[in-house]
Each structure stands twice: as C-alpha cells, then as structure tokens.
Amino acid sequence: AWLSSALDEIGGFPPTLVSEETIAAAMLLERGHRIAYVAEATVRHSHGTALFADFRRQYDTGYTRRAFRRLLLARWRLVLACGAFGMAGYNALAYMALQTVPAINVSVINSAIPALIPLFALLLAGDRLNVRQGAGILVSMVGVLWIVARGDPASLLDLSIGAGDLWVLASVVNWAIYTVILRLRPVEIDTMTFLVACILAALIVLTPFWLWEVGSGRSMALTAQTLGSVVYVALFASIASFLCWSRSVALIGATRTGMAIHLIPLLVGAAGMAFLDEPVRPFHLIGAAFIATGLYVTMRVGGGGASGQGADRATARPPRS
C-alpha cells in the first residue's frame, strides 16, 4: 500500500517502463519516509485480475493523483494549446489536404517543418538558431527535395500550387508551434499523463467540427478498410508517434527533434525496397548522403544554441529515475 500524500511529494510514480515502484520507494526513502514489511499481512484484491479489470485499477490509481490534476488544471491553457495545435490542428488539416493535394506537394511542404520549428522558437520563446544548426537543416532539406524530385530539381518548378497546399502549410505551421510549446510541459507530469490530457483537449476542439460534418450529411463508411485505417492511425500515427515525439523534445530540444522529419523520405524508400521490390536509384543515395550529413551537423553536441542542445535548460524533462 502507498500513502497518497507521500506519492504527491515525488510527483507520483516515475515514467519508466519497469521498476517504477522500486524507484519511487528509493525516492521516498531519500525524503525520510520508511518502508514497513509485514510478513503476516494478507492482501485481498477488491478487483478482478482480467486484463480490463487491471487496466481499470491502474487508470483509477492514476486518476486519483491529486498532484497531477492540480498541475493540469493550473496549466490548462498549455494543455488546450497542445491539443489544438498538435493533435487537432495538424492532423485534421493534413488529412483534409491529402484528399486533393498530390503526395509530392505534401512531401515538399512537410520538408519545411525543421526550418519552421526554430523560426517559431525564435518568435515564441526568443531562442536563436546557431550557424551550424541552420547549415545542417539546409543541407538535409536539399537531400529531401532531391529524393522528392527524383534527381530532377527542375521538376519542382512544375508543381502547381492550389488551395489544398495552403491546408498543408497550415498543418505544418500547427506542428511547428506544437513542438515549440511542448517544451513547457511541467516536469512533474509524465509524458503519458500529459498526452492523455492533450488528447481530451483535442476532442473538445474537434467535436464542433465533427458535429457540423455529420449534420451536413457526411459520415465515414464502416468497412474493414476504414476501421483498419482508424486503428492504425490511433495506435501508431497518434499515440506511439506523439509519445516518441514528446520524449524526444524533452531530451534533445525542439530543433533537433524536428530534423527527424527529414528521415521520412528515407524510411519510405526503404519500405518500398523491402516490401515492394522497388530498386535503389542514384537519387536515393545522393539524397540520403545530404540528409545524413545535415543530421550529423545539426545533432552534434556542443555549441548548441537556445533552440538546440541549449534549449534543454527550458525544456520540460521527465523526472529523473
């Protein structure tokens, strides 16, 4: 049994995959608390041991963490902003655009995210990009555009810009803002708790638009394909990706995390080679070389500006374990 007031002192269990109880016990011992071992004690579970019952017990334990609730309520504007810009704004605008915008246009505009993140870090937080990081972003962007253009830069001049491209641009602006303000997550709140709060905020933002869409007679057909897509988007493109992104921002800063966007063309190409037997072409190798060089230059530790490694002084870090 755990004393709730004692757990409040350390901000609850640390966000580790294993041994969270051992770590929490060590933290409490350092604060002067004691652990009592009673051999004759009998434990009587008031809940079932099935998967859903155990999930419910863990959920209730987390929900009763009064410290988390107080912190979330105190930072409700941040939670609402992260939900609106990250979960709601970026995803909704991107999926709307993909209905009419060619994939190549989306790839080109998305490649601007690593450049937009330090821009908004400067506008919103006063962080400055150093020369090394700026050069790395530009070099990596050249590699992305080289792959997108399939080794023919002149083909980018033939792109037609329409209204849908503005939706894509709006979505990447939303993502850049989300990445910058994500650094303000209170260190006492673990990544999963904050993510759940932001998802709830996103649902509040999106509900009026969903009601308007349903009221206008548009609805999703319930087929195996659409349901499979929803499951994939929920588990991988939403929960898993947001958790990894949040953790990365907390550890290495917004600017260096943003560079991961430039890995997408490489990963797509690798998947095509592995599953679709697509050949490796020279433009793949040239683009990969530019991207790898840009990533190396930007990710190098030392001499970081405020929006890179040095940004971690203002970045919310998870509790040390």
MIVEXTOR-366981 format. One record per residue (C-alpha): residue number from 1; residue in one letter; x, z, y. Coordinates in Angstrom, 3 decimals. Each point is the difference from the previous one (the first is absolute). Layout:
N
<atom k="NUM" r="A" u="X" w="Z" v="Y"/>
...
This chain:
321
<atom k="1" r="A" u="0.000" w="0.000" v="0.000"/>
<atom k="2" r="W" u="1.188" w="-0.813" v="3.508"/>
<atom k="3" r="L" u="-0.711" w="1.968" v="3.159"/>
<atom k="4" r="S" u="-1.566" w="-2.498" v="2.390"/>
<atom k="5" r="S" u="1.434" w="1.630" v="3.128"/>
<atom k="6" r="A" u="3.487" w="-0.173" v="-1.519"/>
<atom k="7" r="L" u="-0.349" w="-3.717" v="-0.737"/>
<atom k="8" r="D" u="-1.157" w="-0.512" v="3.589"/>
<atom k="9" r="E" u="3.367" w="1.347" v="1.175"/>
<atom k="10" r="I" u="1.896" w="-2.831" v="-1.705"/>
<atom k="11" r="G" u="-2.534" w="-2.746" v="0.675"/>
<atom k="12" r="G" u="-1.297" w="-0.129" v="-3.564"/>
<atom k="13" r="F" u="1.690" w="-1.486" v="-3.026"/>
<atom k="14" r="P" u="2.853" w="-2.413" v="0.800"/>
<atom k="15" r="P" u="-0.784" w="-3.743" v="-0.535"/>
<atom k="16" r="T" u="2.198" w="-0.443" v="-3.072"/>
<atom k="17" r="L" u="-0.905" w="-1.770" v="-3.221"/>
<atom k="18" r="V" u="1.137" w="2.894" v="-2.212"/>
<atom k="19" r="S" u="0.848" w="3.720" v="0.246"/>
<atom k="20" r="E" u="-2.077" w="0.557" v="3.140"/>
<atom k="21" r="E" u="-0.970" w="3.488" v="-1.172"/>
<atom k="22" r="T" u="3.626" w="0.979" v="-0.685"/>
<atom k="23" r="I" u="1.071" w="-1.248" v="3.424"/>
<atom k="24" r="A" u="-2.883" w="1.787" v="1.716"/>
<atom k="25" r="A" u="0.907" w="3.239" v="-1.821"/>
<atom k="26" r="A" u="3.615" w="-0.296" v="1.184"/>
<atom k="27" r="M" u="-1.146" w="-0.566" v="3.589"/>
<atom k="28" r="L" u="-2.241" w="3.084" v="-0.160"/>
<atom k="29" r="L" u="2.795" w="2.126" v="-1.458"/>
<atom k="30" r="E" u="2.219" w="-1.020" v="2.918"/>
<atom k="31" r="R" u="-2.729" w="1.267" v="2.342"/>
<atom k="32" r="G" u="-0.084" w="3.417" v="-1.639"/>
<atom k="33" r="H" u="-2.941" w="-0.460" v="-2.357"/>
<atom k="34" r="R" u="0.095" w="1.167" v="-3.604"/>
<atom k="35" r="I" u="-0.992" w="-1.480" v="-3.334"/>
<atom k="36" r="A" u="-1.681" w="2.234" v="-2.537"/>
<atom k="37" r="Y" u="0.075" w="-0.764" v="-3.717"/>
<atom k="38" r="V" u="-2.793" w="1.678" v="-1.938"/>
<atom k="39" r="A" u="0.373" w="-0.648" v="-3.711"/>
<atom k="40" r="E" u="-3.365" w="1.454" v="-0.952"/>
<atom k="41" r="A" u="-1.933" w="-2.078" v="2.551"/>
<atom k="42" r="T" u="-2.702" w="-2.279" v="-1.388"/>
<atom k="43" r="V" u="-0.869" w="-3.292" v="1.647"/>
<atom k="44" r="R" u="-3.584" w="-1.180" v="-0.216"/>
<atom k="45" r="H" u="-0.568" w="-3.515" v="1.327"/>
<atom k="46" r="S" u="-3.263" w="-0.430" v="1.859"/>
<atom k="47" r="H" u="0.273" w="-3.776" v="-0.185"/>
<atom k="48" r="G" u="0.227" w="-2.642" v="-2.673"/>
<atom k="49" r="T" u="3.290" w="-1.483" v="-1.113"/>
<atom k="50" r="A" u="-1.152" w="-3.620" v="-0.014"/>
<atom k="51" r="L" u="1.669" w="-2.444" v="2.369"/>
<atom k="52" r="F" u="-2.764" w="-0.031" v="2.626"/>
<atom k="53" r="A" u="-0.420" w="3.782" v="-0.120"/>
<atom k="54" r="D" u="3.722" w="0.546" v="0.554"/>
<atom k="55" r="F" u="-0.015" w="-2.516" v="2.842"/>
<atom k="56" r="R" u="-2.889" w="1.887" v="1.586"/>
<atom k="57" r="R" u="1.877" w="3.298" v="-0.301"/>
<atom k="58" r="Q" u="3.112" w="-1.454" v="1.626"/>
<atom k="59" r="Y" u="-2.130" w="-1.603" v="2.719"/>
<atom k="60" r="D" u="-1.721" w="3.300" v="0.753"/>
<atom k="61" r="T" u="3.353" w="1.768" v="0.128"/>
<atom k="62" r="G" u="1.294" w="-2.480" v="2.542"/>
<atom k="63" r="Y" u="-3.215" w="-0.023" v="2.001"/>
<atom k="64" r="T" u="0.090" w="3.743" v="0.471"/>
<atom k="65" r="R" u="3.420" w="-0.141" v="1.608"/>
<atom k="66" r="R" u="-1.053" w="1.426" v="3.332"/>
<atom k="67" r="A" u="3.318" w="-0.807" v="1.653"/>
<atom k="68" r="F" u="-0.380" w="-3.697" v="-0.792"/>
<atom k="69" r="R" u="-3.531" w="-0.067" v="1.377"/>
<atom k="70" r="R" u="1.072" w="1.682" v="3.222"/>
<atom k="71" r="L" u="2.912" w="-2.383" v="0.448"/>
<atom k="72" r="L" u="-2.116" w="-3.070" v="-0.697"/>
<atom k="73" r="L" u="-2.703" w="1.118" v="2.416"/>
<atom k="74" r="A" u="2.612" w="0.749" v="2.647"/>
<atom k="75" r="R" u="1.436" w="-3.526" v="-0.415"/>
<atom k="76" r="W" u="-3.298" w="-1.831" v="-0.471"/>
<atom k="77" r="R" u="0.919" w="-2.611" v="2.615"/>
<atom k="78" r="L" u="3.121" w="-0.933" v="-1.970"/>
<atom k="79" r="V" u="-1.953" w="-0.131" v="-3.272"/>
<atom k="80" r="L" u="-2.676" w="-2.177" v="1.588"/>
<atom k="81" r="A" u="2.614" w="-2.312" v="1.556"/>
<atom k="82" r="C" u="1.875" w="-0.425" v="-3.305"/>
<atom k="83" r="G" u="-3.249" w="-0.718" v="-1.812"/>
<atom k="84" r="A" u="-1.167" w="-2.452" v="2.676"/>
<atom k="85" r="F" u="3.268" w="-1.934" v="0.438"/>
<atom k="86" r="G" u="1.454" w="0.222" v="-3.517"/>
<atom k="87" r="M" u="-2.740" w="0.093" v="-2.618"/>
<atom k="88" r="A" u="-2.903" w="-1.510" v="1.964"/>
<atom k="89" r="G" u="1.510" w="-2.288" v="2.623"/>
<atom k="90" r="Y" u="2.872" w="-1.578" v="-1.907"/>
<atom k="91" r="N" u="-1.838" w="-0.592" v="-3.266"/>
<atom k="92" r="A" u="-3.334" w="-1.117" v="1.443"/>
<atom k="93" r="L" u="1.564" w="-2.452" v="2.465"/>
<atom k="94" r="A" u="2.423" w="-1.391" v="-2.587"/>
<atom k="95" r="Y" u="-2.709" w="-0.611" v="-2.609"/>
<atom k="96" r="M" u="-2.227" w="-1.638" v="2.607"/>
<atom k="97" r="A" u="2.817" w="-2.314" v="1.026"/>
<atom k="98" r="L" u="0.881" w="-0.978" v="-3.574"/>
<atom k="99" r="Q" u="-3.437" w="-1.600" v="-0.364"/>
<atom k="100" r="T" u="0.948" w="-2.785" v="2.417"/>
<atom k="101" r="V" u="3.749" w="0.156" v="0.703"/>
<atom k="102" r="P" u="2.550" w="-1.826" v="-2.207"/>
<atom k="103" r="A" u="2.361" w="2.283" v="-1.908"/>
<atom k="104" r="I" u="3.046" w="-1.464" v="1.767"/>
<atom k="105" r="N" u="-1.395" w="1.040" v="3.396"/>
<atom k="106" r="V" u="-0.579" w="3.517" v="-1.276"/>
<atom k="107" r="S" u="3.571" w="0.177" v="-1.339"/>
<atom k="108" r="V" u="1.490" w="-1.129" v="3.306"/>
<atom k="109" r="I" u="-2.011" w="2.459" v="2.097"/>
<atom k="110" r="N" u="0.602" w="2.873" v="-2.448"/>
<atom k="111" r="S" u="3.743" w="-0.571" v="0.331"/>
<atom k="112" r="A" u="-0.307" w="1.283" v="3.569"/>
<atom k="113" r="I" u="-0.915" w="3.535" v="-1.150"/>
<atom k="114" r="P" u="3.620" w="1.278" v="-0.136"/>
<atom k="115" r="A" u="0.462" w="-1.191" v="3.589"/>
<atom k="116" r="L" u="-3.323" w="1.420" v="1.212"/>
<atom k="117" r="I" u="0.672" w="3.485" v="-1.387"/>
<atom k="118" r="P" u="3.018" w="0.728" v="2.249"/>
<atom k="119" r="L" u="-1.898" w="-1.578" v="2.916"/>
<atom k="120" r="F" u="-2.862" w="2.461" v="-0.365"/>
<atom k="121" r="A" u="2.466" w="2.800" v="-0.727"/>
<atom k="122" r="L" u="1.428" w="-0.720" v="3.447"/>
<atom k="123" r="L" u="-3.416" w="-0.244" v="1.687"/>
<atom k="124" r="L" u="-1.585" w="3.025" v="-1.701"/>
<atom k="125" r="A" u="2.933" w="2.322" v="-0.623"/>
<atom k="126" r="G" u="2.819" w="-1.241" v="2.223"/>
<atom k="127" r="D" u="2.235" w="-0.829" v="-2.995"/>
<atom k="128" r="R" u="2.621" w="-2.642" v="0.606"/>
<atom k="129" r="L" u="1.230" w="-2.570" v="-2.495"/>
<atom k="130" r="N" u="3.771" w="-0.244" v="-0.284"/>
<atom k="131" r="V" u="1.845" w="-3.305" v="-0.130"/>
<atom k="132" r="R" u="0.812" w="0.223" v="-3.712"/>
<atom k="133" r="Q" u="-3.598" w="0.556" v="-1.002"/>
<atom k="134" r="G" u="-1.242" w="-2.790" v="2.270"/>
<atom k="135" r="A" u="2.525" w="-2.422" v="-1.467"/>
<atom k="136" r="G" u="-0.951" w="1.007" v="-3.541"/>
<atom k="137" r="I" u="-3.698" w="-0.583" v="0.657"/>
<atom k="138" r="L" u="0.670" w="-3.460" v="1.477"/>
<atom k="139" r="V" u="2.279" w="-1.046" v="-2.877"/>
<atom k="140" r="S" u="-2.522" w="1.181" v="-2.580"/>
<atom k="141" r="M" u="-2.837" w="-1.790" v="1.813"/>
<atom k="142" r="V" u="1.971" w="-3.244" v="-0.170"/>
<atom k="143" r="G" u="0.144" w="0.409" v="-3.776"/>
<atom k="144" r="V" u="-3.742" w="0.605" v="-0.244"/>
<atom k="145" r="L" u="-0.839" w="-3.054" v="2.112"/>
<atom k="146" r="W" u="2.467" w="-2.111" v="-1.998"/>
<atom k="147" r="I" u="-1.810" w="0.858" v="-3.240"/>
<atom k="148" r="V" u="-3.455" w="-0.461" v="1.547"/>
<atom k="149" r="A" u="1.053" w="-3.406" v="1.359"/>
<atom k="150" r="R" u="1.541" w="-0.865" v="-3.397"/>
<atom k="151" r="G" u="3.286" w="-0.877" v="1.653"/>
<atom k="152" r="D" u="-1.577" w="-2.294" v="2.618"/>
<atom k="153" r="P" u="-0.222" w="1.878" v="3.339"/>
<atom k="154" r="A" u="-1.616" w="-3.033" v="1.643"/>
<atom k="155" r="S" u="-3.074" w="0.549" v="-2.157"/>
<atom k="156" r="L" u="-0.730" w="3.207" v="1.937"/>
<atom k="157" r="L" u="-0.660" w="-2.157" v="3.072"/>
<atom k="158" r="D" u="-2.908" w="-1.621" v="-1.827"/>
<atom k="159" r="L" u="-1.871" w="3.281" v="-0.380"/>
<atom k="160" r="S" u="-3.393" w="-0.042" v="1.656"/>
<atom k="161" r="I" u="-1.006" w="3.210" v="1.757"/>
<atom k="162" r="G" u="-3.675" w="0.919" v="-0.118"/>
<atom k="163" r="A" u="-2.251" w="2.971" v="0.632"/>
<atom k="164" r="G" u="0.749" w="1.380" v="-3.453"/>
<atom k="165" r="D" u="3.684" w="0.305" v="0.883"/>
<atom k="166" r="L" u="-0.967" w="2.357" v="2.809"/>
<atom k="167" r="W" u="-1.624" w="2.242" v="-2.604"/>
<atom k="168" r="V" u="3.284" w="0.022" v="-1.925"/>
<atom k="169" r="L" u="1.917" w="0.840" v="3.165"/>
<atom k="170" r="A" u="-2.444" w="2.822" v="0.757"/>
<atom k="171" r="S" u="0.456" w="1.364" v="-3.525"/>
<atom k="172" r="V" u="3.810" w="0.107" v="0.227"/>
<atom k="173" r="V" u="-0.234" w="1.694" v="3.416"/>
<atom k="174" r="N" u="-2.242" w="2.617" v="-1.617"/>
<atom k="175" r="W" u="2.550" w="0.522" v="-2.756"/>
<atom k="176" r="A" u="2.891" w="0.348" v="2.431"/>
<atom k="177" r="I" u="-1.882" w="2.636" v="2.007"/>
<atom k="178" r="Y" u="-0.966" w="1.844" v="-3.183"/>
<atom k="179" r="T" u="3.615" w="0.090" v="-1.181"/>
<atom k="180" r="V" u="1.210" w="1.443" v="3.296"/>
<atom k="181" r="I" u="-2.640" w="2.735" v="0.332"/>
<atom k="182" r="L" u="0.343" w="0.886" v="-3.686"/>
<atom k="183" r="R" u="3.229" w="1.789" v="0.921"/>
<atom k="184" r="L" u="-2.114" w="2.642" v="1.742"/>
<atom k="185" r="R" u="-1.438" w="1.315" v="-3.260"/>
<atom k="186" r="P" u="0.393" w="3.804" v="-0.017"/>
<atom k="187" r="V" u="2.772" w="1.037" v="-2.362"/>
<atom k="188" r="E" u="-2.229" w="2.689" v="-1.483"/>
<atom k="189" r="I" u="-2.474" w="-2.573" v="-1.364"/>
<atom k="190" r="D" u="1.136" w="-1.869" v="-3.105"/>
<atom k="191" r="T" u="-0.285" w="-3.763" v="-0.228"/>
<atom k="192" r="M" u="-2.969" w="-0.090" v="-2.403"/>
<atom k="193" r="T" u="-2.114" w="2.435" v="2.029"/>
<atom k="194" r="F" u="0.650" w="-1.923" v="3.200"/>
<atom k="195" r="L" u="-0.753" w="-3.320" v="-1.713"/>
<atom k="196" r="V" u="-3.362" w="1.256" v="-1.292"/>
<atom k="197" r="A" u="-0.912" w="1.224" v="3.496"/>
<atom k="198" r="C" u="0.934" w="-3.386" v="1.487"/>
<atom k="199" r="I" u="-2.046" w="-1.834" v="-2.641"/>
<atom k="200" r="L" u="-3.032" w="2.094" v="0.902"/>
<atom k="201" r="A" u="0.590" w="-0.816" v="3.668"/>
<atom k="202" r="A" u="0.236" w="-3.704" v="-0.864"/>
<atom k="203" r="L" u="-3.324" w="0.203" v="-1.839"/>
<atom k="204" r="I" u="-1.594" w="1.452" v="3.122"/>
<atom k="205" r="V" u="1.411" w="-2.851" v="2.088"/>
<atom k="206" r="L" u="-1.028" w="-2.719" v="-2.462"/>
<atom k="207" r="T" u="-3.494" w="1.260" v="-0.882"/>
<atom k="208" r="P" u="-1.762" w="-1.472" v="3.081"/>
<atom k="209" r="F" u="1.570" w="-3.411" v="-0.678"/>
<atom k="210" r="W" u="-0.974" w="0.176" v="-3.672"/>
<atom k="211" r="L" u="-3.588" w="0.859" v="0.911"/>
<atom k="212" r="W" u="-0.067" w="-2.910" v="2.454"/>
<atom k="213" r="E" u="1.322" w="-2.372" v="-2.675"/>
<atom k="214" r="V" u="-2.557" w="1.154" v="-2.569"/>
<atom k="215" r="G" u="-2.759" w="-0.212" v="2.595"/>
<atom k="216" r="S" u="0.942" w="-3.590" v="0.744"/>
<atom k="217" r="G" u="-0.596" w="-0.935" v="-3.637"/>
<atom k="218" r="R" u="3.615" w="-0.198" v="-1.162"/>
<atom k="219" r="S" u="1.009" w="1.944" v="-3.092"/>
<atom k="220" r="M" u="2.634" w="-0.171" v="-2.719"/>
<atom k="221" r="A" u="-0.995" w="-1.531" v="-3.307"/>
<atom k="222" r="L" u="0.621" w="2.471" v="-2.837"/>
<atom k="223" r="T" u="2.019" w="-1.996" v="-2.502"/>
<atom k="224" r="A" u="2.925" w="0.869" v="-2.238"/>
<atom k="225" r="Q" u="2.320" w="-1.823" v="2.404"/>
<atom k="226" r="T" u="-1.205" w="1.793" v="3.145"/>
<atom k="227" r="L" u="-0.030" w="3.409" v="-1.690"/>
<atom k="228" r="G" u="3.514" w="-0.606" v="-1.322"/>
<atom k="229" r="S" u="1.119" w="-0.947" v="3.485"/>
<atom k="230" r="V" u="-1.499" w="3.185" v="1.434"/>
<atom k="231" r="V" u="1.771" w="2.137" v="-2.609"/>
<atom k="232" r="Y" u="3.321" w="-1.703" v="0.699"/>
<atom k="233" r="V" u="-0.350" w="0.323" v="3.775"/>
<atom k="234" r="A" u="-1.048" w="3.653" v="-0.278"/>
<atom k="235" r="L" u="2.741" w="1.145" v="-2.383"/>
<atom k="236" r="F" u="2.987" w="-2.144" v="0.913"/>
<atom k="237" r="A" u="-0.510" w="-1.699" v="3.370"/>
<atom k="238" r="S" u="-1.484" w="3.174" v="1.497"/>
<atom k="239" r="I" u="0.827" w="3.364" v="-1.586"/>
<atom k="240" r="A" u="3.392" w="-0.806" v="-1.561"/>
<atom k="241" r="S" u="1.276" w="-2.152" v="2.863"/>
<atom k="242" r="F" u="-1.124" w="2.423" v="2.725"/>
<atom k="243" r="L" u="1.608" w="2.941" v="-1.818"/>
<atom k="244" r="C" u="3.311" w="-1.845" v="-0.373"/>
<atom k="245" r="W" u="-0.091" w="-1.228" v="3.603"/>
<atom k="246" r="S" u="-0.764" w="3.477" v="1.368"/>
<atom k="247" r="R" u="2.785" w="1.553" v="-2.040"/>
<atom k="248" r="S" u="2.471" w="-2.637" v="1.165"/>
<atom k="249" r="V" u="-0.898" w="0.462" v="3.678"/>
<atom k="250" r="A" u="0.529" w="3.740" v="-0.402"/>
<atom k="251" r="L" u="3.414" w="-0.461" v="-1.622"/>
<atom k="252" r="I" u="1.659" w="-2.916" v="1.803"/>
<atom k="253" r="G" u="-2.085" w="-0.668" v="3.120"/>
<atom k="254" r="A" u="-2.457" w="-2.666" v="1.082"/>
<atom k="255" r="T" u="2.386" w="-2.850" v="0.846"/>
<atom k="256" r="R" u="1.946" w="0.021" v="-3.250"/>
<atom k="257" r="T" u="-3.196" w="0.383" v="-2.039"/>
<atom k="258" r="G" u="-1.458" w="-3.037" v="1.754"/>
<atom k="259" r="M" u="2.823" w="-2.150" v="-1.346"/>
<atom k="260" r="A" u="-1.569" w="0.276" v="-3.457"/>
<atom k="261" r="I" u="-2.568" w="-2.585" v="1.148"/>
<atom k="262" r="H" u="2.710" w="-2.644" v="-0.173"/>
<atom k="263" r="L" u="0.403" w="0.669" v="-3.728"/>
<atom k="264" r="I" u="-3.477" w="-1.398" v="-0.698"/>
<atom k="265" r="P" u="1.058" w="-3.693" v="-0.150"/>
<atom k="266" r="L" u="2.789" w="0.931" v="-2.407"/>
<atom k="267" r="L" u="-2.325" w="2.012" v="-2.231"/>
<atom k="268" r="V" u="-2.619" w="-2.764" v="0.045"/>
<atom k="269" r="G" u="2.653" w="-2.540" v="-0.950"/>
<atom k="270" r="A" u="1.305" w="2.233" v="-2.797"/>
<atom k="271" r="A" u="-3.528" w="0.463" v="-1.354"/>
<atom k="272" r="G" u="-0.549" w="-3.754" v="0.073"/>
<atom k="273" r="M" u="3.195" w="-0.558" v="-1.955"/>
<atom k="274" r="A" u="-0.835" w="2.703" v="-2.546"/>
<atom k="275" r="F" u="-3.685" w="-0.740" v="-0.622"/>
<atom k="276" r="L" u="-0.563" w="-3.595" v="1.142"/>
<atom k="277" r="D" u="3.323" w="-1.548" v="-1.025"/>
<atom k="278" r="E" u="0.639" w="-1.156" v="3.565"/>
<atom k="279" r="P" u="3.584" w="-1.236" v="0.450"/>
<atom k="280" r="V" u="2.602" w="1.623" v="2.238"/>
<atom k="281" r="R" u="0.705" w="-2.372" v="2.882"/>
<atom k="282" r="P" u="2.858" w="0.018" v="2.536"/>
<atom k="283" r="F" u="-2.268" w="1.169" v="2.829"/>
<atom k="284" r="H" u="-0.821" w="3.120" v="-2.064"/>
<atom k="285" r="L" u="3.673" w="0.909" v="-0.284"/>
<atom k="286" r="I" u="0.793" w="-0.747" v="3.662"/>
<atom k="287" r="G" u="-3.001" w="2.008" v="1.206"/>
<atom k="288" r="A" u="0.850" w="2.876" v="-2.342"/>
<atom k="289" r="A" u="3.548" w="0.090" v="1.366"/>
<atom k="290" r="F" u="-1.271" w="0.278" v="3.590"/>
<atom k="291" r="I" u="-2.519" w="2.703" v="-0.949"/>
<atom k="292" r="A" u="2.555" w="2.014" v="-1.956"/>
<atom k="293" r="T" u="2.481" w="-0.204" v="2.885"/>
<atom k="294" r="G" u="-2.620" w="1.067" v="2.525"/>
<atom k="295" r="L" u="-1.123" w="2.902" v="-2.166"/>
<atom k="296" r="Y" u="3.579" w="1.178" v="-0.488"/>
<atom k="297" r="V" u="0.762" w="-0.107" v="3.708"/>
<atom k="298" r="T" u="-3.207" w="1.809" v="0.948"/>
<atom k="299" r="M" u="0.083" w="2.602" v="-2.763"/>
<atom k="300" r="R" u="3.615" w="1.059" v="0.509"/>
<atom k="301" r="V" u="0.200" w="3.695" v="0.783"/>
<atom k="302" r="G" u="1.787" w="1.021" v="3.153"/>
<atom k="303" r="G" u="-0.348" w="-0.883" v="3.629"/>
<atom k="304" r="G" u="-3.765" w="-0.205" v="-0.381"/>
<atom k="305" r="G" u="-2.165" w="-0.153" v="3.029"/>
<atom k="306" r="A" u="-3.078" w="2.031" v="0.523"/>
<atom k="307" r="S" u="-2.175" w="-2.365" v="-1.908"/>
<atom k="308" r="G" u="2.275" w="-0.150" v="-3.010"/>
<atom k="309" r="Q" u="1.927" w="2.765" v="-1.691"/>
<atom k="310" r="G" u="-0.012" w="2.117" v="3.118"/>
<atom k="311" r="A" u="-3.776" w="-0.184" v="0.109"/>
<atom k="312" r="D" u="-0.187" w="2.499" v="-2.798"/>
<atom k="313" r="R" u="0.510" w="2.754" v="2.502"/>
<atom k="314" r="A" u="-3.549" w="-0.808" v="1.168"/>
<atom k="315" r="T" u="-1.273" w="-1.092" v="-3.374"/>
<atom k="316" r="A" u="-2.225" w="2.253" v="-2.032"/>
<atom k="317" r="R" u="1.834" w="0.947" v="-3.147"/>
<atom k="318" r="P" u="-1.591" w="1.486" v="-3.102"/>
<atom k="319" r="P" u="0.887" w="3.645" v="-0.687"/>
<atom k="320" r="R" u="3.368" w="0.391" v="-1.637"/>
<atom k="321" r="S" u="-0.127" w="0.811" v="-3.648"/>
